C-alpha cells in the first residue's frame, strides 16, 4: 500500500497592541479582545515583582473585571508567581497553573493572561500551551525585553536539566498588549537589558535603526520614555516581520534572531543567572562582533561604534566567567538545542548579518581578551 500523503497549513494571526493605562475602564483593548456572547473565564497570572512595584495593579484588574462583568469573569484570584528565572527553574509554578486549569474549569475558550517579565511570560505560555493542548493565552509584557522581543513572539519555555529553555513549545499567543506605564518601575538593569535585543536586530538587519540608537543613546540611558517607546515599537515590529516572514517554528538550522545568544545562554548558566538575559545578550553580541572584526569581516570603526554604543548605554562587556573553558561548550549546546548544522550569525557590516558554520576557538579566546580591554578603556568613535 502506498503511503497516504497528509498536508495542511494553519494560519496564525495575532495583534500586538501598544498602550498606556491598560486596566483603566476607559481602555477597552482587553475587553474588546475577549468579549463574546458567553462571557469567557479569565485567569490572571502575575509576576510578583510587577505586583510589588505596582501595588494598585490587582485592585485595578478586579475593578476592570467588575466594570465589564457582563463581558468576562475572573474565575479565581490572580495567581502571583516570582519574577525572573526562578519562575522557569522551579516547576512548582508550572504545576500551580496546570492545577488551576483543572480546579477552575479553564477550557480552550477561556483565557490565561500573564502579566510580567519574559521569564514569567515564558512559563505561563508553556503552561497554557500544554493544558488542554492549548488554552488561549494573552501576554502583557512588563519589561523592555519582553515588550520588544520575548513577549511578542511565538515561543515559550521553562528551564530543565539546568539548561535554558529545554522544555517548551511554539505557540502563538492570542494577543499581546504592551502597556508602557509598566516600564517606569523597572530597575536600571532591566531598563537597559532589553535594549540589547534592539541592538541585536538593528545590527543584523537595519543600519538606520542602529544609527537612531546611537543618536538617542544618552536619552535612553537617562530613561527618557519617548526614545524607549519608539525603540520598543521598531524592535517588536522587526521581530514580528522576521517571525512572520520566514521560519516561525524554527524548522531549519538558522536562528538569526539568536545573534549573540550562543555565549549569552551559557553565561547565564555559568553565572547561575546572576547575569540577566539582556545583560548576557549584550556581552554575547559584543563577543560576536569582536570576533567578526578579528576574522576580518567588519572594519575597526564598525566594531568601535558597537562597543561605544554599548558602553554609553552602561552595559558591562566582560565578566570573568567568559574565561572559563566551559564557555566554548555554549556553541555545542546552541547547536543541539536547534538540531542540524551549527549555524551562527556574525556581522558583515552594521545592519547586515551573515551566517557561518564553524567558529575558531583560539579566535573566540582572543575576542574575549579584547572584551576585557574594552571594558576598562574609554572608547571614542
Ligand atoms: P525577567 O522576566 O527575568 O524579569 C526581571 C525582573 O524584573 C524580575 O525580578 C521581575 O519580577 C521584574 N519585573 C518585571 N517587570 C517589572 C516592572 N514593570 N517593574 C519592576 N520590576 C519588574 O526579565 P526579562 O528580561 O523580561 O526576561 C528574560 C527572560 O525572557 C529569560 O528567561 C529569557 O530566556 C526569556 N526570553 C524569551 C524569549 C522567547 O522568545 N520566548 C526571547 C528572549 C528572552
Boltz pocket constraint, residues with backbone or C-beta under 6 A from the ligand:
constraints:
  - pocket:
      binder: B
      contacts: [[A, 47], [A, 48], [A, 49], [A, 50], [A, 53], [A, 82], [A, 83], [A, 84], [A, 85], [A, 88], [A, 116], [A, 117], [A, 118], [A, 119], [A, 120], [A, 122], [A, 142], [A, 143], [A, 144], [A, 145], [A, 146], [A, 149], [A, 150], [A, 151], [A, 153], [A, 154], [A, 155], [A, 156], [A, 157], [A, 164], [A, 182], [A, 183], [A, 184], [A, 185], [A, 186], [A, 187], [A, 190], [A, 193], [A, 194], [A, 276], [A, 277], [A, 278]]
      max_distance: 6.0
